[in-house]
Amino acid sequence: MKEELNFEDAMTELEKIAEELEKDDLDLETSVKKFEQGMELSKKCNEILEKAEKKITILIDGEEKDFDVN
């Protein structure tokens, strides 16, 4: 899987995989591979969101410290 994959691209890929799995016309081996790919993409999306959340928290904490008059 590409490391440089951004959140939007990962979500688009994940949606495609979900659609393929919902069609129910894949053999078991292909379905398992698609599921594994989907789990990897899901993990990647979660990591991207966690990083963004940490950045936002740092920015908010920094802003709060800048306004602290004590």
MIPA-68082 format. One line per 8 residues: number of its first residue (from 0); their letters; for each residue x negated, y, z negated of N, C-alpha, C, O. Coordinates in Angstrom, 3 decimals, m for minus. Last residue first. Layout:
! MIPA-68082
NUM	A	X Y Z X Y Z X Y Z X Y Z  ... .
! end
This chain:
! MIPA-68082
69	NVDFDKEE	1.986 34.921 m33.177 1.359 34.694 m34.488 m0.109 34.712 m34.429 m0.770 34.536 m35.453  3.176 34.999 m30.739 2.657 36.245 m31.287 1.957 36.058 m32.619 1.376 37.015 m33.132  3.208 33.112 m27.856 3.159 32.996 m29.310 2.468 34.232 m29.891 1.307 34.493 m29.577  3.024 33.103 m25.166 4.004 34.002 m25.769 4.032 33.948 m27.279 4.804 34.667 m27.914  1.131 31.179 m24.638 0.870 32.532 m24.174 1.820 33.537 m24.831 1.456 34.696 m25.028  2.444 28.918 m25.553 1.284 29.404 m26.312 0.960 30.847 m25.924 0.564 31.647 m26.772  4.337 28.602 m23.541 4.784 28.858 m24.916 3.644 29.410 m25.759 3.865 30.285 m26.597  2.697 28.042 m21.381 3.508 29.261 m21.366 3.959 29.613 m22.777 3.963 30.783 m23.161 .
61	GDILITIK	1.700 25.561 m22.179 0.791 26.683 m21.956 1.531 28.003 m21.976 1.037 28.983 m22.534  4.035 24.039 m22.174 3.306 24.230 m23.430 2.356 25.418 m23.320 2.222 26.195 m24.265  4.590 24.136 m19.424 5.533 24.717 m20.382 4.832 24.984 m21.705 5.017 26.047 m22.298  2.340 22.776 m18.396 2.636 24.150 m17.988 3.564 24.840 m18.982 3.346 25.997 m19.340  2.643 20.289 m19.619 1.432 21.083 m19.866 1.691 22.545 m19.512 1.298 23.445 m20.254  5.101 19.511 m18.503 4.968 19.657 m19.950 3.766 20.522 m20.296 3.853 21.391 m21.163  4.362 19.352 m15.816 5.389 20.311 m16.234 5.293 20.563 m17.730 5.392 21.706 m18.176  2.514 17.255 m15.930 2.101 18.569 m15.458 3.084 19.641 m15.921 2.676 20.714 m16.367 .
53	KEAKELIE	4.208 15.159 m16.807 3.080 15.587 m17.640 2.610 16.982 m17.247 2.334 17.809 m18.116  5.924 14.971 m14.586 6.467 15.317 m15.903 5.360 15.818 m16.833 5.553 16.791 m17.563  4.127 14.139 m12.636 4.802 15.422 m12.486 5.356 15.892 m13.830 5.265 17.073 m14.167  3.467 11.629 m13.660 2.430 12.644 m13.494 3.050 14.032 m13.391 2.554 14.987 m13.989  5.984 10.361 m13.501 5.340 10.541 m14.806 4.256 11.611 m14.741 4.131 12.418 m15.662  6.379 10.345 m10.716 7.285 11.104 m11.580 6.675 11.359 m12.956 6.828 12.446 m13.513  4.311 8.620 m9.955 4.347 9.996 m9.436 5.226 10.867 m10.325 4.860 11.997 m10.649  5.121 6.268 m11.267 3.840 6.895 m11.602 3.809 8.358 m11.152 3.336 9.228 m11.884 .
45	NCKKSLEM	7.545 5.768 m9.923 7.550 6.013 m11.363 6.264 6.711 m11.800 6.304 7.639 m12.608  6.565 5.247 m7.357 7.478 6.379 m7.587 7.497 6.757 m9.063 7.467 7.939 m9.406  5.097 2.901 m7.899 4.420 4.093 m7.389 5.287 5.339 m7.635 4.778 6.369 m8.075  7.168 1.167 m8.630 6.118 1.481 m9.594 5.397 2.771 m9.194 5.119 3.624 m10.036  8.506 1.064 m6.183 9.190 1.557 m7.375 8.186 1.979 m8.442 8.342 3.023 m9.077  6.562 m0.154 m4.615 6.991 1.204 m4.312 7.691 1.846 m5.505 7.491 3.025 m5.795  6.496 m2.657 m5.867 5.283 m1.831 m5.810 5.639 m0.371 m5.541 5.086 0.536 m6.163  9.109 m3.514 m5.370 8.667 m3.335 m6.751 7.411 m2.470 m6.810 7.276 m1.639 m7.708 .
37	GQEFKKVS	9.048 m3.682 m2.570 9.955 m2.745 m3.236 9.544 m2.476 m4.673 9.621 m1.341 m5.142  7.259 m5.774 m2.255 6.925 m4.449 m1.724 7.783 m3.379 m2.399 7.292 m2.307 m2.753  8.811 m7.810 m3.429 7.512 m7.441 m4.007 7.086 m6.051 m3.542 6.608 m5.245 m4.341  10.922 m7.866 m1.588 11.187 m7.534 m2.982 9.898 m7.086 m3.679 9.894 m6.106 m4.423  9.562 m8.732 0.667 10.200 m7.415 0.680 10.468 m6.950 m0.750 10.265 m5.782 m1.079  8.861 m11.304 m0.221 7.819 m10.334 0.140 8.379 m8.916 0.126 7.731 m7.999 m0.377  11.411 m12.412 m0.548 10.528 m12.298 m1.708 9.431 m11.282 m1.428 9.100 m10.478 m2.300  12.295 m12.339 2.118 13.024 m11.612 1.068 12.152 m11.385 m0.164 12.156 m10.302 m0.749 .
29	TELDLDDK	10.517 m14.095 3.306 10.507 m12.688 3.704 11.202 m11.840 2.655 10.745 m10.741 2.339  11.333 m16.481 2.010 9.953 m16.006 1.906 9.858 m14.511 2.248 9.187 m13.756 1.545  14.080 m16.711 2.785 13.685 m16.561 1.389 12.281 m15.973 1.244 12.069 m15.065 0.439  14.959 m14.679 5.654 14.705 m15.959 4.998 14.140 m15.692 3.598 13.767 m14.563 3.281  17.571 m12.246 5.976 16.159 m12.592 5.884 16.008 m13.969 5.249 16.819 m14.376 4.417  20.077 m11.245 5.900 19.751 m12.067 7.057 18.266 m12.448 7.090 17.765 m12.918 8.112  21.085 m9.441 4.027 21.152 m10.876 3.727 20.867 m11.756 4.942 21.353 m12.885 5.016  21.244 m6.744 3.809 21.792 m7.355 5.024 21.911 m8.870 4.876 22.745 m9.500 5.527 .
21	ELEEAIKE	19.816 m6.061 1.547 21.277 m6.108 1.449 21.916 m6.788 2.653 23.006 m7.347 2.540  17.211 m5.945 2.487 17.573 m7.019 1.561 19.092 m7.165 1.444 19.595 m8.273 1.263  17.352 m3.642 4.049 17.000 m4.923 4.663 17.422 m6.088 3.782 17.931 m7.096 4.272  17.934 m1.732 2.067 18.893 m1.984 3.150 18.626 m3.331 3.816 19.560 m4.076 4.114  15.557 m1.860 0.582 16.837 m2.209 m0.052 17.892 m2.526 1.003 18.658 m3.478 0.851  13.756 m0.914 2.497 13.626 m2.284 1.991 14.940 m2.738 1.360 15.382 m3.866 1.577  14.667 1.711 2.750 14.662 0.810 3.915 14.604 m0.647 3.470 15.313 m1.501 4.002  14.187 2.670 0.157 15.565 2.605 0.664 15.670 1.665 1.864 16.637 0.913 1.987 .
13	LETMADEF	11.387 2.569 0.142 12.150 1.760 m0.812 13.604 1.602 m0.356 14.179 0.520 m0.474  10.806 4.499 2.063 10.423 3.102 2.277 11.230 2.173 1.379 11.695 1.119 1.815  11.795 6.743 0.704 12.343 6.377 2.013 12.035 4.916 2.320 12.905 4.179 2.784  10.120 6.765 m1.536 11.564 6.553 m1.717 12.217 6.136 m0.398 13.095 5.273 m0.385  7.673 7.290 m0.300 7.847 6.044 m1.050 9.332 5.734 m1.235 9.753 4.585 m1.108  8.166 9.850 0.707 7.887 8.737 1.626 8.097 7.386 0.948 8.632 6.455 1.549  8.519 11.249 m1.710 9.594 11.203 m0.721 9.406 10.043 0.252 10.360 9.339 0.583  5.997 10.925 m3.014 7.239 10.437 m3.604 8.343 10.258 m2.559 9.018 9.229 m2.533 .
5	NLEEKM	3.363 9.857 m0.733 4.023 10.795 m1.638 5.381 10.231 m2.075 5.841 9.206 m1.572  0.501 7.882 m0.478 1.938 7.931 m0.261 2.576 8.897 m1.246 2.367 8.783 m2.454  m2.125 7.366 m0.872 m1.758 8.742 m0.616 m0.261 8.925 m0.342 0.177 10.026 m0.007  m2.365 4.632 m1.049 m2.447 5.396 m2.290 m1.952 6.820 m2.088 m1.417 7.427 m3.016  m0.446 2.266 0.682 m1.202 3.505 0.762 m1.184 4.221 m0.583 m0.126 4.398 m1.187  m0.835 m1.172 0.000 0.000 0.000 0.000 m0.886 1.244 0.000 m1.952 1.257 m0.617 .
! end
